[in-house]
Amino acid sequence: MQLTHLVKDVGGMALYYPGQALLARAPRSLVAHVARFGGDAVRSLGDTAGARQELSLLFGDRRMPQPVEEVLREAWRQSMFNELEVLRYARLTPETVGQVCTIEGREHLDAALSEGKGAIVLIGHFGANQMVMPALGYSGYTMNQLSAPPTVWAEIQPERNTPLWSKVLARRWALEQRLPVQHINVFDFIRPAVRCLQENQVLGLAFDGGGGKRWTQVPLVSRTANVNRMPERLARVSGASILPTLVLRRPGEKRHTVRIHEPVDSLQDFARVFSRYVEQDPAHYLNFLMLRRRMKHLDEMPFFA
């Protein structure tokens, strides 16, 4: 395992330091080729047996939309492509963001904001979920994101931490801070999150993170997930709408699609929308399932019941 970490750390350093300047300026077609090659290389070092087990548990008796090997291959390639997108954050602008992503369902967000109580853009760690930030921020919305900075992983996993990994995490955080968004640390008080909604702004947050104190259970394909009730609490306090939002990019597509749905009343309703996407495109979600698998010994509440 230590050798695997060393290989990944060296590869991360190569990408985030000398590689960042090159890949930030490279044509997106070249980035796609690098993602295929890099994704296949990382998959060869990954826990593919564990990934197959996660897919089997997720689908149960349901039929997967593609053969398992295709899902595995696409999952690692997508994960690598999404990581390479981070290297290009600094070059995104209102003029160039449309080359990277498009927004569907913007009318639902506009309708929510017209009520003057803010809007909660609720996402899962599905696809390039961070693309919500530049997509909305560069489209004129005042965007806030409730999340943890990447550097927190060095604290959460001290046994995994190395000097190289810490430098990669710090570099990633520096790039994320270049995005048109106000970052709100999920480990601090939530007052800034409430305030931005009271000021009729957009708040992005994930429903499937590992923190929190209050939990509820929701359906996720063939499993039952434990999720934090924070989105419902924020909506209740502020009166803001909860808008299910997903980021899709299927094989061969050049741009990500940020898809915003009509408001939902509860996390149960959100989960039903989200679960359909996971069932249709499990490759978009598999690497997050593997993260939760690795982190389950540290979670206050297991992700799956």
NORTA-V582360 format. One record per helix or strand of 2 or more residues. SS is the DSSP state (H for helix, E for strand). FROM is the first residue (numbers start at 1). TO is the last residue. Records with the same first field share a line. If there is no record, write none. Layout:
SS->FROM-TO  FROM-TO
This chain:
H->2-16  18-25  28-45  48-59  68-86  89-91  97-99  106-113  131-137  152-156  163-176  191-198  230-238  267-280  282-284  286-295
E->101-104  119-123  143-147  182-185  202-206  215-220  223-228  241-248  256-264
